[in-house]
Amino acid sequence: MRGILQDHGDIAAQAYLTWWQSAGVDSAVAEEPVNWLRPAIAPVSGHGTPAPASIVTSKKPEDLDSFHHWLRDESAHPEQRWPGRVISPAGPIDAPLMIVTDMPDPADLEAGTLLADRAGTLCDAMLRAIGLDRSHIYVASLFFRRPPGGMVEAADLAAAAQRMRTHVHLARPRLLLLLGDRTVRALMPASGEAGPDSLRNFNHDGGIVPAVATFHPRLLLSQPAAKAECWRALQSLIEENRP
């Protein structure tokens, strides 16, 4: 075998490279992972340290309509690095409830709205159970585009969470419902102040709003046993919504 490789080294080398290319390795690799989707970070003029890619350069908006335009137009938002359809938040200001999810699902991209398809049908049923209708609430997501593979970096999640605090302040909902583990971890870090089914205070740019966290409807579709815990969380909203 060794003699064959020595006599036909070019063939063996080409076969080896072809094997790696078939496995998806078509460039040099290193021990540490590289995010090929993130653009290179240019140094700040006059300084040796680079500026974080997630820094938003323009002034924060002062009303909800301006915020929507800011989401679409600001070039430094993490979503501007990702391809795909923009799914904007929707709903009235001063709504009795604001729902926050993590990002658009594939079905949302097709429908052009958040919480679409079967997950949306289940969400609408959840709202009816607490005496609300989709047309009367405000629905938003941490990210207004879906990243490749549905994966986000910690820095981008932190930037989206900071942005959401401004979003909630400008939308002025009476209550906040957070859907999904990623949303909850970004906006309501674990603490011992309340149980998972209890109302907690969400701090935004202008004060606080009562919030409760529960499973995303997409998880409930695959794990119906979790509906009981979800219902307990919704009951907290019912109690808070009573006059």
Secondary structure, 3 states (H helix, E strand, C coil): CHHHHHHCHHHHHHHHHHHHHHCCCCCCCCCCCCCCCCCCCCECCCCCCECCCCCCCCCCCCCHHHHHHHHHHCCCCHHHHCCCCCCCCECCCCCCCEEEECCCCHHHHHHCCCCCHHHHHHHHHHHHHCCCCHHHCEEEECCCCCCHHHCCCHHHHHHHHHHHHHHHHHHCCCCEEEECHHHHHHHCCCCCCCCCCCCEEEEECCEEEEEEEECCHHHHHHCHHHHHHHHHHHHHHHHHHCC
